[in-house]
Amino acid sequence: MRVDPLRRLTGRHRPEPFPGLPPIPVEPIGWVRNDVTDPRRHDWSGVRSAIVLRPELAAALDGLAGFSHVIVVCWLDRVTEAERRLTRVHPAGDPRLPARGVLALRTHHRPNPIGVSVVRLEGIAGAVVRVRGLDAADRTPVLDLKPYVPHYDSVPDARLPDWALG
């Protein structure tokens, strides 16, 4: 029986649902450092974080400093196995709102707890990237960084269902 390809990150074994597919080898490129110990907060806009990359990846940052914003992809390692099995939750954890499917929400309760955030780039020094607005707690593993490019990453005619507007 094959095991979960993210086993190195999660430490938990799980049968592979699609036998024969190649594993997905994923390793953190770095970790978040900030003062946030409890990730359950609603306003992340002022949070300043340092993303500390593995030292051998410092050269991979060449050219990133010219961008105002970056996309940070994280592994939300504090999400429990029980939370990963949830399929419906209340938006923003508010029980007054009707439950929705987790894949229709920006919740951390996900089968694969991957966080994606667009953040302001404040500086780069060596293998450390300083950002503002990252919704990730201290020591959260970082899987990838990408430059935010408005004409690729912004969709002007995107729409939301009525329930997501309020």
Secondary structure, DSSP 8 states (H G I E B T S, - for coil): ----TTHHHH------SSTTS-------SEEEESS------S--TT-EEEEEE-GGGGGGGTTGGG-SEEEEEEE-TT--HHHHH--EE-GGG-TTS--EEGGGS--S--SS-EEEEEEEEEEEETTEEEEES----TT-EEEEEEE--HHHH--TT----GGG--
